[in-house]
């Protein structure tokens, strides 16, 4: 029985999977949209929204929490706190959108674009 098991493994061991998530999240904040598989996008979406909510708080503890969870990317963290978070000051949630693009040619995996609203 698979009770209380959360998240997708994506065919990767624990460490590389966490690195993949961190790099995808940084890419979403850097470029404000990323094309990836649907499973990966659905997996990072709650983490992206949580980071934006933390950035909206704007205090030192929130900044340190975000910095601890992301790879060492000071420019992306600065952009998150200075540009992205103020954009969503009047919004309580729903900062991202998944747009279905189609299927990948090699294995017909569903491709989506995760973007900031």
N, CA, C and O atoms as CSV, one atom per row, in Angstrom:
chain,resi,resn,atom,element,x,y,z
A,1,UNK,N,N,0.826,-1.182,0.000
A,1,UNK,CA,C,0.000,0.000,0.000
A,1,UNK,C,C,0.871,1.247,0.000
A,1,UNK,O,O,1.882,1.312,0.699
A,2,UNK,N,N,0.486,2.196,-0.758
A,2,UNK,CA,C,1.277,3.405,-0.886
A,2,UNK,C,C,0.588,4.572,-0.177
A,2,UNK,O,O,0.375,5.624,-0.780
A,3,UNK,N,N,0.247,4.395,1.070
A,3,UNK,CA,C,-0.383,5.475,1.816
A,3,UNK,C,C,0.650,6.496,2.237
A,3,UNK,O,O,1.789,6.146,2.548
A,4,UNK,N,N,0.258,7.753,2.248
A,4,UNK,CA,C,1.066,8.870,2.756
A,4,UNK,C,C,2.399,9.024,2.026
A,4,UNK,O,O,3.385,9.473,2.612
A,5,UNK,N,N,2.426,8.660,0.774
A,5,UNK,CA,C,3.621,8.869,-0.038
A,5,UNK,C,C,3.319,10.019,-0.986
A,5,UNK,O,O,2.381,9.955,-1.780
A,6,UNK,N,N,4.111,11.054,-0.895
A,6,UNK,CA,C,3.837,12.258,-1.655
A,6,UNK,C,C,4.978,12.514,-2.636
A,6,UNK,O,O,6.133,12.214,-2.335
A,7,UNK,N,N,4.667,13.057,-3.786
A,7,UNK,CA,C,5.685,13.450,-4.743
A,7,UNK,C,C,5.990,12.369,-5.762
A,7,UNK,O,O,5.642,11.201,-5.594
A,8,UNK,N,N,6.650,12.800,-6.820
A,8,UNK,CA,C,7.018,11.898,-7.905
A,8,UNK,C,C,8.515,11.638,-7.840
A,8,UNK,O,O,9.287,12.503,-7.428
A,9,UNK,N,N,8.917,10.446,-8.249
A,9,UNK,CA,C,10.343,10.119,-8.234
A,9,UNK,C,C,11.034,10.525,-9.534
A,9,UNK,O,O,12.236,10.791,-9.533
A,10,UNK,N,N,10.310,10.575,-10.619
A,10,UNK,CA,C,10.826,10.993,-11.923
A,10,UNK,C,C,12.023,10.169,-12.382
A,10,UNK,O,O,12.843,10.656,-13.160
A,11,UNK,N,N,12.134,8.944,-11.918
A,11,UNK,CA,C,13.194,8.050,-12.347
A,11,UNK,C,C,14.582,8.475,-11.927
A,11,UNK,O,O,15.561,8.130,-12.589
A,12,UNK,N,N,14.687,9.226,-10.827
A,12,UNK,CA,C,15.984,9.727,-10.370
A,12,UNK,C,C,16.167,9.428,-8.894
A,12,UNK,O,O,15.188,9.354,-8.151
A,13,UNK,N,N,17.405,9.256,-8.460
A,13,UNK,CA,C,17.658,9.143,-7.016
A,13,UNK,C,C,17.356,10.470,-6.310
A,13,UNK,O,O,17.135,11.493,-6.958
A,14,UNK,N,N,17.350,10.436,-5.007
A,14,UNK,CA,C,16.935,11.577,-4.195
A,14,UNK,C,C,17.754,12.844,-4.478
A,14,UNK,O,O,17.173,13.903,-4.717
A,15,UNK,N,N,19.066,12.760,-4.455
A,15,UNK,CA,C,19.917,13.937,-4.630
A,15,UNK,C,C,19.765,14.607,-5.989
A,15,UNK,O,O,19.526,15.812,-6.055
A,16,UNK,N,N,19.902,13.844,-7.085
A,16,UNK,CA,C,19.714,14.461,-8.399
A,16,UNK,C,C,18.310,15.020,-8.608
A,16,UNK,O,O,18.133,16.014,-9.313
A,17,UNK,N,N,17.315,14.382,-7.997
A,17,UNK,CA,C,15.943,14.887,-8.117
A,17,UNK,C,C,15.808,16.243,-7.429
A,17,UNK,O,O,15.171,17.146,-7.971
A,18,UNK,N,N,16.393,16.397,-6.252
A,18,UNK,CA,C,16.337,17.691,-5.564
A,18,UNK,C,C,17.102,18.756,-6.329
A,18,UNK,O,O,16.691,19.916,-6.352
A,19,UNK,N,N,18.220,18.376,-6.962
A,19,UNK,CA,C,18.963,19.327,-7.787
A,19,UNK,C,C,18.142,19.769,-8.986
A,19,UNK,O,O,18.132,20.947,-9.342
A,20,UNK,N,N,17.453,18.820,-9.606
A,20,UNK,CA,C,16.584,19.132,-10.739
A,20,UNK,C,C,15.507,20.129,-10.327
A,20,UNK,O,O,15.260,21.109,-11.030
A,21,UNK,N,N,14.864,19.878,-9.180
A,21,UNK,CA,C,13.824,20.785,-8.701
A,21,UNK,C,C,14.395,22.181,-8.459
A,21,UNK,O,O,13.800,23.177,-8.873
A,22,UNK,N,N,15.540,22.255,-7.793
A,22,UNK,CA,C,16.136,23.558,-7.507
A,22,UNK,C,C,16.478,24.319,-8.771
A,22,UNK,O,O,16.230,25.521,-8.865
A,23,UNK,N,N,17.049,23.620,-9.745
A,23,UNK,CA,C,17.419,24.282,-11.002
A,23,UNK,C,C,16.196,24.727,-11.788
A,23,UNK,O,O,16.214,25.796,-12.397
A,24,UNK,N,N,15.123,23.921,-11.786
A,24,UNK,CA,C,13.900,24.325,-12.481
A,24,UNK,C,C,13.272,25.547,-11.815
A,24,UNK,O,O,12.796,26.454,-12.498
A,25,UNK,N,N,13.273,25.571,-10.496
A,25,UNK,CA,C,12.699,26.707,-9.779
A,25,UNK,C,C,13.486,27.972,-10.081
A,25,UNK,O,O,12.896,29.028,-10.307
A,26,UNK,N,N,14.806,27.879,-10.087
A,26,UNK,CA,C,15.636,29.041,-10.421
A,26,UNK,C,C,15.343,29.502,-11.843
A,26,UNK,O,O,15.284,30.705,-12.099
A,27,UNK,N,N,15.161,28.571,-12.767
A,27,UNK,CA,C,14.859,28.937,-14.155
A,27,UNK,C,C,13.517,29.632,-14.271
A,27,UNK,O,O,13.369,30.574,-15.050
A,28,UNK,N,N,12.537,29.178,-13.504
A,28,UNK,CA,C,11.221,29.842,-13.534
A,28,UNK,C,C,11.361,31.283,-13.064
A,28,UNK,O,O,10.773,32.183,-13.663
A,29,UNK,N,N,12.123,31.517,-12.011
A,29,UNK,CA,C,12.284,32.881,-11.511
A,29,UNK,C,C,13.150,33.721,-12.441
A,29,UNK,O,O,12.910,34.919,-12.590
A,30,UNK,N,N,14.151,33.112,-13.070
A,30,UNK,CA,C,15.051,33.872,-13.943
A,30,UNK,C,C,14.355,34.272,-15.242
A,30,UNK,O,O,14.418,35.432,-15.648
A,31,UNK,N,N,13.691,33.317,-15.895
A,31,UNK,CA,C,13.106,33.574,-17.211
A,31,UNK,C,C,11.602,33.809,-17.173
A,31,UNK,O,O,11.015,34.192,-18.184
A,32,UNK,N,N,10.979,33.589,-16.041
A,32,UNK,CA,C,9.552,33.754,-15.802
A,32,UNK,C,C,8.689,32.802,-16.607
A,32,UNK,O,O,7.463,32.905,-16.565
A,33,UNK,N,N,9.293,31.878,-17.336
A,33,UNK,CA,C,8.576,30.784,-17.980
A,33,UNK,C,C,9.579,29.724,-18.418
A,33,UNK,O,O,10.694,30.042,-18.832
A,34,UNK,N,N,9.172,28.464,-18.323
A,34,UNK,CA,C,10.048,27.347,-18.648
A,34,UNK,C,C,9.208,26.251,-19.293
A,34,UNK,O,O,8.108,25.950,-18.830
A,35,UNK,N,N,9.728,25.656,-20.363
A,35,UNK,CA,C,9.077,24.500,-20.973
A,35,UNK,C,C,9.675,23.234,-20.379
A,35,UNK,O,O,10.894,23.062,-20.375
A,36,UNK,N,N,8.825,22.349,-19.880
A,36,UNK,CA,C,9.276,21.103,-19.277
A,36,UNK,C,C,8.138,20.094,-19.344
A,36,UNK,O,O,7.061,20.398,-19.858
A,37,UNK,N,N,8.376,18.904,-18.829
A,37,UNK,CA,C,7.310,17.901,-18.842
A,37,UNK,C,C,6.259,18.258,-17.803
A,37,UNK,O,O,6.520,18.989,-16.847
A,38,UNK,N,N,5.083,17.731,-18.016
A,38,UNK,CA,C,3.966,18.039,-17.131
A,38,UNK,C,C,4.226,17.560,-15.704
A,38,UNK,O,O,3.881,18.250,-14.745
A,39,UNK,N,N,4.828,16.392,-15.561
A,39,UNK,CA,C,5.096,15.849,-14.228
A,39,UNK,C,C,6.063,16.742,-13.457
A,39,UNK,O,O,5.854,17.009,-12.274
A,40,UNK,N,N,7.126,17.207,-14.128
A,40,UNK,CA,C,8.089,18.074,-13.461
A,40,UNK,C,C,7.454,19.412,-13.087
A,40,UNK,O,O,7.692,19.931,-11.996
A,41,UNK,N,N,6.651,19.965,-13.984
A,41,UNK,CA,C,6.004,21.246,-13.709
A,41,UNK,C,C,5.029,21.135,-12.542
A,41,UNK,O,O,4.967,22.025,-11.694
A,42,UNK,N,N,4.271,20.048,-12.498
A,42,UNK,CA,C,3.331,19.871,-11.392
A,42,UNK,C,C,4.052,19.651,-10.073
A,42,UNK,O,O,3.514,19.957,-9.009
A,43,UNK,N,N,5.254,19.129,-10.138
A,43,UNK,CA,C,6.013,18.868,-8.921
A,43,UNK,C,C,6.631,20.149,-8.360
A,43,UNK,O,O,6.701,20.306,-7.141
A,44,UNK,N,N,7.082,21.069,-9.218
A,44,UNK,CA,C,7.734,22.277,-8.708
A,44,UNK,C,C,6.752,23.417,-8.460
A,44,UNK,O,O,7.094,24.382,-7.777
A,45,UNK,N,N,5.561,23.324,-8.991
A,45,UNK,CA,C,4.598,24.419,-8.863
A,45,UNK,C,C,4.339,24.832,-7.405
A,45,UNK,O,O,4.394,26.025,-7.108
A,46,UNK,N,N,4.059,23.896,-6.485
A,46,UNK,CA,C,3.832,24.324,-5.100
A,46,UNK,C,C,5.061,24.971,-4.466
A,46,UNK,O,O,4.931,25.866,-3.631
A,47,UNK,N,N,6.246,24.524,-4.856
A,47,UNK,CA,C,7.463,25.098,-4.298
A,47,UNK,C,C,7.677,26.528,-4.794
A,47,UNK,O,O,8.099,27.398,-4.032
A,48,UNK,N,N,7.383,26.766,-6.074
A,48,UNK,CA,C,7.504,28.115,-6.631
A,48,UNK,C,C,6.531,29.052,-5.926
A,48,UNK,O,O,6.895,30.167,-5.551
A,49,UNK,N,N,5.302,28.602,-5.749
A,49,UNK,CA,C,4.295,29.454,-5.105
A,49,UNK,C,C,4.665,29.735,-3.660
A,49,UNK,O,O,4.434,30.840,-3.169
A,50,UNK,N,N,5.235,28.755,-2.971
A,50,UNK,CA,C,5.649,28.950,-1.583
A,50,UNK,C,C,6.774,29.971,-1.492
A,50,UNK,O,O,6.797,30.793,-0.576
A,51,UNK,N,N,7.711,29.921,-2.441
A,51,UNK,CA,C,8.823,30.874,-2.426
A,51,UNK,C,C,8.326,32.300,-2.678
A,51,UNK,O,O,8.818,33.246,-2.063
A,52,UNK,N,N,7.354,32.455,-3.576
A,52,UNK,CA,C,6.811,33.789,-3.833
A,52,UNK,C,C,6.084,34.297,-2.593
A,52,UNK,O,O,6.189,35.477,-2.257
A,53,UNK,N,N,5.353,33.427,-1.911
A,53,UNK,CA,C,4.670,33.829,-0.689
A,53,UNK,C,C,5.678,34.249,0.370
A,53,UNK,O,O,5.462,35.239,1.070
A,54,UNK,N,N,6.779,33.511,0.498
A,54,UNK,CA,C,7.836,33.906,1.433
A,54,UNK,C,C,8.438,35.252,1.034
A,54,UNK,O,O,8.695,36.099,1.890
A,55,UNK,N,N,8.659,35.447,-0.251
A,55,UNK,CA,C,9.267,36.694,-0.718
A,55,UNK,C,C,8.348,37.887,-0.483
A,55,UNK,O,O,8.819,39.007,-0.288
A,56,UNK,N,N,7.041,37.649,-0.503
A,56,UNK,CA,C,6.105,38.736,-0.225
A,56,UNK,C,C,6.237,39.227,1.209
A,56,UNK,O,O,5.995,40.402,1.486
A,57,UNK,N,N,6.622,38.336,2.129
A,57,UNK,CA,C,6.869,38.767,3.510
A,57,UNK,C,C,8.027,39.742,3.563
A,57,UNK,O,O,7.961,40.774,4.230
A,58,UNK,N,N,9.090,39.401,2.848
A,58,UNK,CA,C,10.196,40.327,2.661
A,58,UNK,C,C,11.148,40.500,3.827
A,58,UNK,O,O,12.068,41.313,3.729
A,59,UNK,N,N,10.977,39.781,4.926
A,59,UNK,CA,C,11.877,39.968,6.056
A,59,UNK,C,C,13.131,39.106,5.896
A,59,UNK,O,O,13.252,38.322,4.954
A,60,UNK,N,N,14.047,39.272,6.828
A,60,UNK,CA,C,15.331,38.581,6.743
A,60,UNK,C,C,15.176,37.072,6.863
A,60,UNK,O,O,15.873,36.323,6.178
A,61,UNK,N,N,14.278,36.620,7.718
A,61,UNK,CA,C,14.072,35.185,7.883
A,61,UNK,C,C,13.544,34.561,6.595
A,61,UNK,O,O,13.957,33.462,6.226
A,62,UNK,N,N,12.638,35.252,5.911
A,62,UNK,CA,C,12.117,34.752,4.648
A,62,UNK,C,C,13.222,34.695,3.596
A,62,UNK,O,O,13.304,33.739,2.825
A,63,UNK,N,N,14.065,35.714,3.569
A,63,UNK,CA,C,15.169,35.750,2.605
A,63,UNK,C,C,16.140,34.594,2.858
A,63,UNK,O,O,16.624,33.970,1.913
A,64,UNK,N,N,16.420,34.314,4.117
A,64,UNK,CA,C,17.330,33.222,4.444
A,64,UNK,C,C,16.707,31.867,4.137
A,64,UNK,O,O,17.407,30.951,3.706
A,65,UNK,N,N,15.414,31.726,4.351
A,65,UNK,CA,C,14.736,30.472,4.038
A,65,UNK,C,C,14.787,30.198,2.538
A,65,UNK,O,O,15.082,29.078,2.121
A,66,UNK,N,N,14.503,31.206,1.732
A,66,UNK,CA,C,14.554,31.049,0.274
A,66,UNK,C,C,15.980,30.747,-0.168
A,66,UNK,O,O,16.192,29.880,-1.016
A,67,UNK,N,N,16.953,31.446,0.391
A,67,UNK,CA,C,18.357,31.226,0.009
A,67,UNK,C,C,18.823,29.825,0.383
A,67,UNK,O,O,19.653,29.244,-0.316
A,68,UNK,N,N,18.302,29.278,1.473
A,68,UNK,CA,C,18.701,27.937,1.894
A,68,UNK,C,C,18.107,26.864,0.997
A,68,UNK,O,O,18.705,25.801,0.830
A,69,UNK,N,N,16.940,27.124,0.415
A,69,UNK,CA,C,16.270,26.104,-0.389
A,69,UNK,C,C,16.653,26.144,-1.855
A,69,UNK,O,O,16.481,25.149,-2.559
A,70,UNK,N,N,17.170,27.269,-2.336
A,70,UNK,CA,C,17.571,27.385,-3.737
A,70,UNK,C,C,19.073,27.192,-3.860
A,70,UNK,O,O,19.809,27.398,-2.896
A,71,UNK,N,N,19.533,26.794,-5.050
A,71,UNK,CA,C,20.980,26.786,-5.283
A,71,UNK,C,C,21.541,28.206,-5.119
A,71,UNK,O,O,20.783,29.176,-5.096
A,72,UNK,N,N,22.836,28.321,-5.008
A,72,UNK,CA,C,23.478,29.603,-4.746
A,72,UNK,C,C,23.298,30.531,-5.944
A,72,UNK,O,O,24.123,30.543,-6.857
A,73,UNK,N,N,22.227,31.297,-5.934
A,73,UNK,CA,C,21.886,32.205,-7.036
A,73,UNK,C,C,21.462,33.555,-6.461
A,73,UNK,O,O,20.265,33.841,-6.410
A,74,UNK,N,N,22.399,34.389,-6.028
A,74,UNK,CA,C,22.010,35.650,-5.379
A,74,UNK,C,C,21.236,36.602,-6.291
A,74,UNK,O,O,20.375,37.340,-5.813
A,75,UNK,N,N,21.523,36.599,-7.590
A,75,UNK,CA,C,20.795,37.493,-8.502
A,75,UNK,C,C,19.338,37.077,-8.643
A,75,UNK,O,O,18.448,37.924,-8.726
A,76,UNK,N,N,19.095,35.765,-8.671
A,76,UNK,CA,C,17.722,35.273,-8.789
A,76,UNK,C,C,16.947,35.569,-7.503
A,76,UNK,O,O,15.774,35.939,-7.551
A,77,UNK,N,N,17.604,35.406,-6.363
A,77,UNK,CA,C,16.941,35.693,-5.091
A,77,UNK,C,C,16.622,37.187,-4.994
A,77,UNK,O,O,15.553,37.570,-4.518
A,78,UNK,N,N,17.541,38.013,-5.441
A,78,UNK,CA,C,17.292,39.452,-5.436
A,78,UNK,C,C,16.132,39.805,-6.360
A,78,UNK,O,O,15.284,40.628,-6.016
A,79,UNK,N,N,16.097,39.176,-7.541
A,79,UNK,CA,C,14.992,39.432,-8.470
A,79,UNK,C,C,13.664,38.987,-7.869
A,79,UNK,O,O,12.649,39.668,-8.021
A,80,UNK,N,N,13.672,37.848,-7.189
A,80,UNK,CA,C,12.450,37.339,-6.566
A,80,UNK,C,C,11.918,38.330,-5.539
A,80,UNK,O,O,10.719,38.608,-5.518
A,81,UNK,N,N,12.781,38.864,-4.694
A,81,UNK,CA,C,12.333,39.760,-3.633
A,81,UNK,C,C,12.052,41.173,-4.129
A,81,UNK,O,O,11.139,41.828,-3.628
A,82,UNK,N,N,12.825,41.658,-5.112
A,82,UNK,CA,C,12.702,43.053,-5.528
A,82,UNK,C,C,11.733,43.270,-6.680
A,82,UNK,O,O,11.120,44.334,-6.764
A,83,UNK,N,N,11.573,42.287,-7.578
A,83,UNK,CA,C,10.735,42.482,-8.758
A,83,UNK,C,C,9.483,41.605,-8.754
A,83,UNK,O,O,8.379,42.090,-9.001
A,84,UNK,N,N,9.660,40.321,-8.474
A,84,UNK,CA,C,8.536,39.386,-8.615
A,84,UNK,C,C,7.539,39.528,-7.476
A,84,UNK,O,O,6.337,39.633,-7.719
A,85,UNK,N,N,8.017,39.531,-6.238
A,85,UNK,CA,C,7.114,39.577,-5.080
A,85,UNK,C,C,6.239,40.840,-5.056
A,85,UNK,O,O,5.046,40.723,-4.776
A,86,UNK,N,N,6.767,42.035,-5.335
A,86,UNK,CA,C,5.893,43.207,-5.327
A,86,UNK,C,C,4.792,43.157,-6.385
A,86,UNK,O,O,3.737,43.768,-6.218
A,87,UNK,N,N,5.041,42.423,-7.481
A,87,UNK,CA,C,4.027,42.285,-8.521
A,87,UNK,C,C,2.779,41.581,-7.997
A,87,UNK,O,O,1.669,41.835,-8.466
A,88,UNK,N,N,2.972,40.687,-7.012
A,88,UNK,CA,C,1.875,39.881,-6.496
A,88,UNK,C,C,1.431,40.327,-5.110
A,88,UNK,O,O,0.892,39.524,-4.349
A,89,UNK,N,N,1.648,41.588,-4.771
A,89,UNK,CA,C,1.321,42.069,-3.428
A,89,UNK,C,C,-0.177,41.972,-3.141
A,89,UNK,O,O,-0.566,41.699,-2.006
A,90,UNK,N,N,-1.015,42.188,-4.139
A,90,UNK,CA,C,-2.466,42.155,-3.919
A,90,UNK,C,C,-3.075,40.784,-4.204
A,90,UNK,O,O,-4.294,40.630,-4.126
A,91,UNK,N,N,-2.264,39.800,-4.529
A,91,UNK,CA,C,-2.743,38.465,-4.889
A,91,UNK,C,C,-2.401,37.492,-3.766
A,91,UNK,O,O,-1.280,37.508,-3.257
A,92,UNK,N,N,-3.346,36.649,-3.374
A,92,UNK,CA,C,-3.101,35.751,-2.251
A,92,UNK,C,C,-2.498,34.425,-2.669
A,92,UNK,O,O,-1.769,33.812,-1.889
A,93,UNK,N,N,-2.778,33.969,-3.868
A,93,UNK,CA,C,-2.214,32.707,-4.351
A,93,UNK,C,C,-2.398,32.644,-5.860
A,93,UNK,O,O,-2.895,33.589,-6.473
A,94,UNK,N,N,-1.996,31.526,-6.453
A,94,UNK,CA,C,-2.169,31.359,-7.895
A,94,UNK,C,C,-1.207,32.205,-8.692
A,94,UNK,O,O,-1.618,32.962,-9.572
A,95,UNK,N,N,0.080,32.081,-8.389
A,95,UNK,CA,C,1.083,32.895,-9.066
A,95,UNK,C,C,1.592,32.255,-10.351
A,95,UNK,O,O,2.251,32.918,-11.152
A,96,UNK,N,N,1.295,30.976,-10.558
A,96,UNK,CA,C,1.813,30.278,-11.736
A,96,UNK,C,C,0.672,29.739,-12.584
A,96,UNK,O,O,-0.462,29.588,-12.131
A,97,UNK,N,N,1.020,29.457,-13.826
A,97,UNK,CA,C,0.060,28.909,-14.783
A,97,UNK,C,C,0.756,27.817,-15.580
A,97,UNK,O,O,1.919,27.963,-15.957
A,98,UNK,N,N,0.050,26.725,-15.837
A,98,UNK,CA,C,0.558,25.664,-16.700
A,98,UNK,C,C,-0.180,25.736,-18.033
A,98,UNK,O,O,-1.407,25.646,-18.076
A,99,UNK,N,N,0.565,25.896,-19.109
A,99,UNK,CA,C,-0.005,25.964,-20.453
A,99,UNK,C,C,0.443,24.720,-21.199
A,99,UNK,O,O,1.641,24.503,-21.381
A,100,UNK,N,N,-0.498,23.910,-21.627
A,100,UNK,CA,C,-0.168,22.683,-22.345
A,100,UNK,C,C,0.273,23.028,-23.766
A,100,UNK,O,O,-0.411,23.757,-24.482
A,101,UNK,N,N,1.424,22.492,-24.158
A,101,UNK,CA,C,2.002,22.805,-25.458
A,101,UNK,C,C,1.796,21.671,-26.448
A,101,UNK,O,O,1.460,21.915,-27.607
A,102,UNK,N,N,1.989,20.453,-26.012
A,102,UNK,CA,C,1.856,19.308,-26.905
A,102,UNK,C,C,2.625,18.136,-26.353
A,102,UNK,O,O,2.777,17.984,-25.141
A,103,UNK,N,N,3.113,17.301,-27.269
A,103,UNK,CA,C,3.863,16.126,-26.847
A,103,UNK,C,C,5.272,16.191,-27.406
A,103,UNK,O,O,5.505,16.711,-28.497
A,104,UNK,N,N,6.209,15.652,-26.633
A,104,UNK,CA,C,7.593,15.589,-27.073
A,104,UNK,C,C,7.711,14.553,-28.172
A,104,UNK,O,O,7.047,13.517,-28.131
A,105,UNK,N,N,8.548,14.826,-29.146
A,105,UNK,CA,C,8.648,13.956,-30.317
A,105,UNK,C,C,9.212,12.581,-29.968
A,105,UNK,O,O,8.757,11.581,-30.523
A,106,UNK,N,N,10.174,12.505,-29.077
A,106,UNK,CA,C,10.852,11.242,-28.815
A,106,UNK,C,C,10.001,10.216,-28.099
A,106,UNK,O,O,9.947,9.057,-28.510
A,107,UNK,N,N,9.327,10.631,-27.020
A,107,UNK,CA,C,8.606,9.652,-26.213
A,107,UNK,C,C,7.154,10.044,-25.955
A,107,UNK,O,O,6.480,9.398,-25.152
A,108,UNK,N,N,6.664,11.075,-26.609
A,108,UNK,CA,C,5.287,11.535,-26.489
A,108,UNK,C,C,4.934,11.964,-25.070
A,108,UNK,O,O,3.779,11.866,-24.656
A,109,UNK,N,N,5.934,12.443,-24.323
A,109,UNK,CA,C,5.667,12.968,-22.987
A,109,UNK,C,C,4.950,14.311,-23.123
A,109,UNK,O,O,5.315,15.119,-23.977
A,110,UNK,N,N,3.944,14.557,-22.299
A,110,UNK,CA,C,3.236,15.843,-22.389
A,110,UNK,C,C,4.137,16.983,-21.938
A,110,UNK,O,O,4.716,16.941,-20.852
A,111,UNK,N,N,4.247,18.006,-22.788
A,111,UNK,CA,C,5.085,19.164,-22.504
A,111,UNK,C,C,4.178,20.331,-22.147
A,111,UNK,O,O,3.168,20.577,-22.805
A,112,UNK,N,N,4.559,21.050,-21.085
A,112,UNK,CA,C,3.816,22.229,-20.664
A,112,UNK,C,C,4.804,23.376,-20.464
A,112,UNK,O,O,6.014,23.176,-20.353
A,113,UNK,N,N,4.255,24.560,-20.425
A,113,UNK,CA,C,5.052,25.729,-20.093
A,113,UNK,C,C,4.551,26.237,-18.748
A,113,UNK,O,O,3.383,26.601,-18.617
A,114,UNK,N,N,5.423,26.264,-17.754
A,114,UNK,CA,C,5.055,26.812,-16.458
A,114,UNK,C,C,5.534,28.270,-16.479
A,114,UNK,O,O,6.703,28.548,-16.749
A,115,UNK,N,N,4.609,29.191,-16.189
A,115,UNK,CA,C,4.936,30.599,-16.274
A,115,UNK,C,C,4.329,31.351,-15.105
A,115,UNK,O,O,3.343,30.913,-14.513
A,116,UNK,N,N,4.920,32.469,-14.785
A,116,UNK,CA,C,4.377,33.336,-13.752
A,116,UNK,C,C,3.233,34.131,-14.350
A,116,UNK,O,O,3.346,34.639,-15.466
A,117,UNK,N,N,2.148,34.242,-13.631
A,117,UNK,CA,C,0.954,34.928,-14.126
A,117,UNK,C,C,1.215,36.426,-14.206
A,117,UNK,O,O,0.331,37.186,-14.601
